[in-house]
Every structure is written in structure tokens, then in C-alpha cells.
Amino acid sequence: MAVIALGANLPSKSGPPAATLRAALARLQARGLHIVAVSSFYQTPAWPDPADPSFVNAVAIVDTKLQPAELLGLLHEVETEYGRLRSVPNSPRTLDIDVIDHDGAVMSGPLHLPHPRLAERSFVLVPLAEIAPGWRHPVTGATAAELLARLPDRDVPERLP
């Protein structure tokens, strides 16, 4: 099992960000991932420039036989299909999909697992706690709710209807 985080704040060929996330999840399933669970969608202010459009974020649990690097490659291919351009870091984007956890693996190198900024991101922790309350950080052993409680009360994502 793997945990992936999805986000978008620009429209894609599928429409506004929420439609892009739904289309990307369907595309991942068509490409062989089994989507086990998907969180609600959340709206989060853009960072580092809150003047940019807000993000729509979600987390999904997927079942895959792909190794972590192969999974990341597939995620990058799907990002590209939806118009993702990798230019300026943290810039607005049509689709961003990250591997958060892959069967509890701990890795460093081109791919870091668990995701190195996971514990700082309420837009990942809130939806993760929603769909996987028993999930534990592979290094610290903390749950998503415990990690979330350590964050300052800012930029808490808002659940979308």
C-alpha cells in the first residue's frame, strides 16, 4: 500500500482543480493502481504566495505492485498528461502528485520516503487522518493526527462540499 497526495491550483484539460484531481485519480486507476480510499477534497491557501490561487488537495491510499521509484515515475507521467510544467519550485500548477509513504519504507536519495515535509503539511495530514486514522509515520511512529497537533494553527485546510 502507498499513500499519495494530490494537489492543483490551476485548471487543466479536465477543468478546474477539483475536476483535475478526480480525472487524475481515474487515470491512475486506468494505469493499474488500485485506489483503496480517497479523502475529501480540501482547499488550502497557496504557499509561498497567498495571492496565487488556492490549492485543492486530497490524499489517496493506493494498492500497487510498483516499487517506489516506479510509482513516482507513473505519478510524474500523469502530472505531465494534465499539463504540469516543472519550472519554479512552489509555483502554481495544474497537478502535483507526491508519494507520501510506500509500505513504511524509509529511503533517501532521489526519492525520500516517507515524504520529507510530510510532518509540516496540514494539507496532507488532515486528509490522511480522515482516511487512515491508524497510519503511523514510518520513522517517528506518530499518527497523522498527532503530527497535525504539533503544527501551528495556520493554513488549516477547509473541507470542500
Backbone as CSV, one residue per row, in Angstrom:
resi,resn,N_x,N_y,N_z,CA_x,CA_y,CA_z,C_x,C_y,C_z
1,MET,0.835,-1.178,0.000,0.000,0.000,0.000,0.881,1.242,0.000
2,ALA,0.408,2.247,-0.669,1.122,3.513,-0.722,0.131,4.632,-0.430
3,VAL,0.656,5.728,0.084,-0.130,6.929,0.312,0.384,7.980,-0.660
4,ILE,-0.533,8.580,-1.417,-0.161,9.657,-2.328,-0.972,10.897,-1.978
5,ALA,-0.367,12.056,-2.213,-1.040,13.336,-2.011,-1.199,14.000,-3.362
6,LEU,-2.364,14.572,-3.595,-2.656,15.248,-4.853,-3.026,16.689,-4.575
7,GLY,-2.624,17.580,-5.461,-2.984,18.977,-5.332,-2.968,19.665,-6.682
8,ALA,-3.736,20.728,-6.795,-3.769,21.543,-8.013,-4.330,22.909,-7.659
9,ASN,-3.823,23.943,-8.358,-4.423,25.265,-8.179,-4.594,26.014,-9.496
10,LEU,-4.367,25.323,-10.601,-4.633,25.878,-11.922,-5.530,24.906,-12.684
11,PRO,-6.357,25.390,-13.586,-7.175,24.479,-14.376,-6.313,23.652,-15.334
12,SER,-6.817,22.488,-15.702,-6.150,21.611,-16.667,-7.135,21.301,-17.786
13,LYS,-6.766,20.365,-18.628,-7.658,19.942,-19.715,-8.966,19.369,-19.177
14,SER,-8.988,18.962,-17.909,-10.191,18.398,-17.303,-11.067,19.437,-16.629
15,GLY,-10.574,20.683,-16.548,-11.365,21.733,-15.925,-10.690,22.281,-14.693
16,PRO,-11.488,22.763,-13.724,-10.923,23.357,-12.516,-10.181,22.303,-11.677
17,PRO,-9.403,22.757,-10.675,-8.568,21.833,-9.907,-9.275,20.594,-9.351
18,ALA,-10.470,20.730,-8.799,-11.152,19.548,-8.245,-11.449,18.524,-9.344
19,ALA,-11.850,19.002,-10.513,-12.102,18.091,-11.640,-10.801,17.418,-12.079
20,THR,-9.711,18.160,-12.014,-8.415,17.587,-12.372,-8.034,16.462,-11.422
21,LEU,-8.244,16.672,-10.115,-7.913,15.613,-9.156,-8.753,14.368,-9.407
22,ARG,-10.043,14.544,-9.665,-10.899,13.384,-9.946,-10.439,12.664,-11.209
23,ALA,-10.113,13.426,-12.251,-9.660,12.828,-13.511,-8.313,12.119,-13.325
24,ALA,-7.425,12.725,-12.559,-6.112,12.114,-12.328,-6.249,10.802,-11.559
25,LEU,-7.133,10.761,-10.572,-7.368,9.512,-9.842,-7.904,8.430,-10.774
26,ALA,-8.827,8.797,-11.647,-9.349,7.835,-12.622,-8.238,7.376,-13.568
27,ARG,-7.389,8.296,-13.961,-6.283,7.947,-14.865,-5.296,7.006,-14.173
28,LEU,-4.996,7.264,-12.909,-4.100,6.375,-12.159,-4.696,4.974,-12.063
29,GLN,-6.000,4.902,-11.834,-6.655,3.597,-11.781,-6.561,2.910,-13.141
30,ALA,-6.788,3.653,-14.219,-6.687,3.087,-15.566,-5.265,2.624,-15.875
31,ARG,-4.284,3.244,-15.225,-2.874,2.878,-15.439,-2.419,1.765,-14.492
32,GLY,-3.346,1.176,-13.721,-3.014,-0.011,-12.950,-2.962,0.135,-11.445
33,LEU,-3.142,1.334,-10.928,-3.184,1.478,-9.480,-4.592,1.147,-9.003
34,HIS,-4.683,0.468,-7.883,-5.989,0.218,-7.277,-6.196,1.280,-6.199
35,ILE,-7.179,2.145,-6.398,-7.471,3.205,-5.436,-8.299,2.580,-4.308
36,VAL,-7.716,2.525,-3.127,-8.367,1.911,-1.974,-9.254,2.913,-1.249
37,ALA,-8.774,4.136,-1.094,-9.527,5.175,-0.383,-9.080,6.539,-0.874
38,VAL,-10.007,7.474,-0.892,-9.716,8.864,-1.253,-10.365,9.756,-0.209
39,SER,-9.606,10.729,0.256,-10.134,11.679,1.236,-11.114,12.639,0.582
40,SER,-11.738,13.416,1.410,-12.471,14.579,0.920,-11.470,15.504,0.246
41,PHE,-11.988,16.455,-0.510,-11.124,17.478,-1.103,-11.098,18.665,-0.139
42,TYR,-9.933,19.283,-0.059,-9.714,20.410,0.854,-9.146,21.584,0.085
43,GLN,-9.513,22.785,0.498,-8.956,23.998,-0.083,-7.925,24.563,0.884
44,THR,-6.760,24.913,0.330,-5.653,25.411,1.139,-5.070,26.646,0.471
45,PRO,-4.756,27.684,1.235,-4.103,28.853,0.636,-2.782,28.453,-0.028
46,ALA,-2.476,29.131,-1.127,-1.212,28.871,-1.829,-0.039,29.315,-0.962
47,TRP,1.062,28.631,-1.133,2.301,28.969,-0.441,3.427,28.864,-1.448
48,PRO,4.376,29.741,-1.515,4.666,30.804,-0.562,3.905,32.107,-0.826
49,ASP,3.189,32.194,-1.935,2.490,33.437,-2.267,0.981,33.246,-2.130
50,PRO,0.390,33.693,-1.024,-1.042,33.505,-0.833,-1.895,34.267,-1.849
51,ALA,-1.274,35.129,-2.678,-2.013,35.813,-3.732,-2.289,34.874,-4.912
52,ASP,-1.535,33.766,-5.000,-1.796,32.763,-6.043,-3.124,32.072,-5.734
53,PRO,-3.721,31.424,-6.736,-4.974,30.708,-6.472,-4.795,29.648,-5.386
54,SER,-5.837,29.449,-4.589,-5.807,28.414,-3.548,-5.688,27.033,-4.185
55,PHE,-5.131,26.113,-3.421,-4.991,24.729,-3.873,-6.200,23.913,-3.464
56,VAL,-6.499,22.912,-4.251,-7.401,21.838,-3.871,-6.501,20.637,-3.633
57,ASN,-6.631,20.028,-2.443,-5.760,18.914,-2.055,-6.587,17.711,-1.626
58,ALA,-5.977,16.545,-1.776,-6.573,15.292,-1.317,-5.456,14.292,-1.081
59,VAL,-5.784,13.229,-0.392,-4.861,12.118,-0.172,-5.584,10.842,-0.580
60,ALA,-4.837,9.920,-1.169,-5.401,8.626,-1.548,-4.479,7.508,-1.073
61,ILE,-5.098,6.405,-0.742,-4.349,5.189,-0.457,-4.499,4.317,-1.683
62,VAL,-3.372,3.824,-2.187,-3.385,3.003,-3.393,-2.680,1.679,-3.132
63,ASP,-3.167,0.671,-3.800,-2.541,-0.643,-3.763,-1.800,-0.796,-5.086
64,THR,-0.513,-1.088,-5.004,0.289,-1.209,-6.212,1.426,-2.193,-5.996
65,LYS,1.819,-2.835,-7.073,2.996,-3.702,-7.033,4.243,-2.930,-7.472
66,LEU,4.062,-1.670,-7.894,5.183,-0.847,-8.324,6.099,-0.533,-7.147
67,GLN,7.390,-0.526,-7.409,8.364,-0.089,-6.421,8.258,1.431,-6.300
68,PRO,8.775,2.016,-5.211,8.612,3.466,-5.010,9.044,4.325,-6.205
69,ALA,10.201,4.069,-6.771,10.674,4.890,-7.900,9.779,4.711,-9.123
70,GLU,9.284,3.497,-9.328,8.376,3.253,-10.448,7.051,3.986,-10.234
71,LEU,6.577,3.961,-9.015,5.339,4.677,-8.694,5.518,6.164,-8.934
72,LEU,6.627,6.726,-8.463,6.878,8.148,-8.681,6.937,8.463,-10.173
73,GLY,7.565,7.600,-10.955,7.612,7.800,-12.403,6.219,7.851,-13.011
74,LEU,5.351,6.941,-12.584,3.975,6.936,-13.073,3.257,8.222,-12.670
75,LEU,3.442,8.656,-11.443,2.796,9.890,-10.980,3.257,11.083,-11.808
76,HIS,4.553,11.136,-12.106,5.073,12.236,-12.929,4.500,12.186,-14.341
77,GLU,4.331,10.992,-14.899,3.735,10.870,-16.237,2.310,11.417,-16.237
78,VAL,1.542,11.085,-15.208,0.158,11.568,-15.124,0.145,13.082,-14.916
79,GLU,1.047,13.602,-14.089,1.139,15.059,-13.940,1.347,15.728,-15.301
80,THR,2.255,15.183,-16.092,2.549,15.745,-17.412,1.330,15.677,-18.321
81,GLU,0.583,14.566,-18.250,-0.638,14.429,-19.061,-1.637,15.544,-18.761
82,TYR,-1.607,16.055,-17.540,-2.542,17.106,-17.141,-1.895,18.493,-17.161
83,GLY,-0.802,18.619,-17.890,-0.218,19.929,-18.147,0.775,20.427,-17.123
84,ARG,1.266,19.578,-16.245,2.242,20.013,-15.235,3.538,20.419,-15.913
85,LEU,4.006,21.599,-15.588,5.305,22.090,-16.032,6.160,22.275,-14.797
86,ARG,7.329,21.687,-14.801,8.236,21.819,-13.649,9.187,22.968,-13.948
87,SER,8.875,24.123,-13.393,9.719,25.294,-13.620,10.176,25.825,-12.277
88,VAL,9.493,26.809,-11.773,9.849,27.430,-10.496,9.263,26.601,-9.356
89,PRO,10.078,26.211,-8.372,9.524,25.453,-7.242,8.407,26.227,-6.536
90,ASN,7.400,25.497,-6.103,6.250,26.034,-5.367,5.404,27.010,-6.180
91,SER,5.535,26.950,-7.494,4.716,27.829,-8.333,3.345,27.177,-8.562
92,PRO,2.356,27.967,-9.019,1.056,27.382,-9.331,1.212,26.230,-10.328
93,ARG,0.315,25.243,-10.215,0.434,24.074,-11.095,-0.918,23.431,-11.358
94,THR,-0.997,22.759,-12.480,-2.223,22.063,-12.861,-2.407,20.786,-12.072
95,LEU,-1.302,20.141,-11.662,-1.399,18.896,-10.912,-0.060,18.600,-10.255
96,ASP,-0.136,18.200,-9.018,1.047,17.780,-8.265,0.654,16.506,-7.518
97,ILE,1.415,15.435,-7.712,1.142,14.182,-7.010,2.447,13.713,-6.388
98,ASP,2.432,13.484,-5.083,3.623,13.058,-4.349,3.391,11.709,-3.690
99,VAL,4.466,10.928,-3.592,4.440,9.705,-2.789,4.739,10.138,-1.358
100,ILE,3.827,9.864,-0.465,3.974,10.230,0.945,4.582,9.067,1.726
101,ASP,4.098,7.866,1.451,4.555,6.658,2.137,4.381,5.488,1.185
102,HIS,5.278,4.541,1.257,5.186,3.337,0.436,5.532,2.147,1.312
103,ASP,4.510,1.503,1.836,4.682,0.321,2.693,5.633,0.554,3.857
104,GLY,5.661,1.787,4.377,6.515,2.083,5.528,7.997,2.151,5.209
105,ALA,8.347,2.210,3.930,9.758,2.264,3.543,10.407,3.562,4.032
106,VAL,11.669,3.452,4.392,12.475,4.617,4.754,13.618,4.661,3.749
107,MET,13.644,5.723,2.939,14.627,5.838,1.860,15.124,7.271,1.778
108,SER,16.372,7.415,1.331,16.871,8.736,0.976,17.611,8.597,-0.331
109,GLY,17.707,9.676,-1.037,18.311,9.659,-2.372,17.454,10.496,-3.274
110,PRO,17.325,10.093,-4.521,16.456,10.873,-5.406,15.011,10.887,-4.906
111,LEU,14.575,9.795,-4.274,13.245,9.722,-3.692,13.410,9.519,-2.194
112,HIS,12.817,10.424,-1.418,12.867,10.330,0.043,11.532,9.789,0.541
113,LEU,11.596,8.776,1.372,10.397,8.228,1.990,10.657,8.019,3.465
114,PRO,9.668,8.314,4.296,8.436,8.998,3.936,8.743,10.399,3.410
115,HIS,7.755,11.031,2.807,7.973,12.364,2.228,8.604,13.267,3.292
116,PRO,9.704,13.936,2.961,10.447,14.682,3.986,9.708,15.859,4.624
117,ARG,8.704,16.428,3.963,7.981,17.560,4.545,6.567,17.187,4.997
118,LEU,6.310,15.911,5.074,5.002,15.419,5.483,4.539,16.015,6.808
119,ALA,5.401,16.028,7.797,5.014,16.483,9.146,4.752,17.980,9.214
120,GLU,5.072,18.728,8.143,4.869,20.179,8.115,3.628,20.577,7.321
121,ARG,2.936,19.632,6.737,1.898,19.943,5.765,0.507,19.538,6.237
122,SER,-0.207,20.522,6.741,-1.570,20.239,7.190,-2.448,19.795,6.027
123,PHE,-2.134,20.263,4.808,-2.940,19.887,3.647,-2.757,18.427,3.264
124,VAL,-1.761,17.752,3.838,-1.598,16.310,3.691,-2.107,15.603,4.949
125,LEU,-1.761,16.136,6.108,-2.094,15.465,7.366,-3.601,15.409,7.638
126,VAL,-4.326,16.478,7.324,-5.770,16.483,7.580,-6.470,15.408,6.740
127,PRO,-6.265,15.378,5.419,-6.940,14.312,4.661,-6.404,12.912,4.980
128,LEU,-5.130,12.803,5.327,-4.578,11.500,5.699,-5.239,10.990,6.979
129,ALA,-5.384,11.857,7.970,-6.042,11.463,9.219,-7.502,11.061,8.966
130,GLU,-8.126,11.686,7.984,-9.525,11.370,7.650,-9.677,9.931,7.157
131,ILE,-8.787,9.509,6.262,-8.976,8.184,5.635,-8.121,7.076,6.243
132,ALA,-7.114,7.441,7.029,-6.232,6.423,7.604,-5.845,6.806,9.029
133,PRO,-6.814,6.832,9.950,-6.502,7.270,11.309,-5.462,6.391,12.011
134,GLY,-5.313,5.152,11.572,-4.328,4.264,12.181,-2.951,4.331,11.560
135,TRP,-2.792,5.120,10.480,-1.490,5.233,9.819,-0.479,5.828,10.787
136,ARG,0.751,5.319,10.715,1.832,5.846,11.554,3.041,6.191,10.696
137,HIS,3.660,7.315,11.047,4.873,7.765,10.365,5.934,6.679,10.523
138,PRO,6.544,6.239,9.422,7.498,5.131,9.500,8.732,5.391,10.356
139,VAL,9.064,6.639,10.606,10.258,6.948,11.415,9.874,7.279,12.849
140,THR,8.913,8.187,13.021,8.578,8.660,14.368,7.521,7.813,15.070
141,GLY,6.727,7.090,14.293,5.635,6.316,14.870,4.407,7.133,15.188
142,ALA,4.442,8.438,14.935,3.308,9.320,15.223,2.206,9.129,14.185
143,THR,0.955,9.260,14.626,-0.165,9.222,13.690,-0.268,10.573,12.985
144,ALA,-1.071,10.611,11.935,-1.292,11.881,11.230,-1.908,12.904,12.185
145,ALA,-2.834,12.480,13.035,-3.469,13.399,13.989,-2.448,13.938,14.985
146,GLU,-1.537,13.094,15.437,-0.505,13.546,16.371,0.436,14.539,15.699
147,LEU,0.816,14.282,14.450,1.672,15.223,13.714,0.943,16.544,13.500
148,LEU,-0.329,16.469,13.184,-1.129,17.669,12.955,-1.223,18.517,14.220
149,ALA,-1.351,17.873,15.363,-1.459,18.599,16.638,-0.186,19.387,16.948
150,ARG,0.932,19.017,16.356,2.205,19.709,16.597,2.367,20.950,15.727
151,LEU,1.499,21.113,14.730,1.618,22.257,13.821,0.978,23.494,14.416
152,PRO,1.507,24.677,14.057,0.832,25.912,14.482,-0.540,26.000,13.816
153,ASP,-1.441,26.721,14.436,-2.799,26.865,13.906,-2.830,27.895,12.780
154,ARG,-2.342,27.492,11.622,-2.406,28.377,10.458,-2.607,27.527,9.216
155,ASP,-3.204,28.105,8.241,-3.404,27.425,6.963,-4.059,26.056,7.108
156,VAL,-5.017,25.954,8.009,-5.745,24.696,8.150,-6.653,24.551,6.941
157,PRO,-6.556,23.431,6.249,-7.378,23.279,5.046,-8.872,23.249,5.356
158,GLU,-9.638,23.765,4.432,-11.094,23.791,4.562,-11.687,22.701,3.678
159,ARG,-12.498,21.838,4.284,-13.132,20.749,3.515,-14.096,21.346,2.498
160,LEU,-14.003,20.883,1.273,-14.906,21.345,0.227,-16.165,20.466,0.215
161,PRO,-17.284,21.033,-0.183,-18.527,20.241,-0.226,-18.459,19.163,-1.298
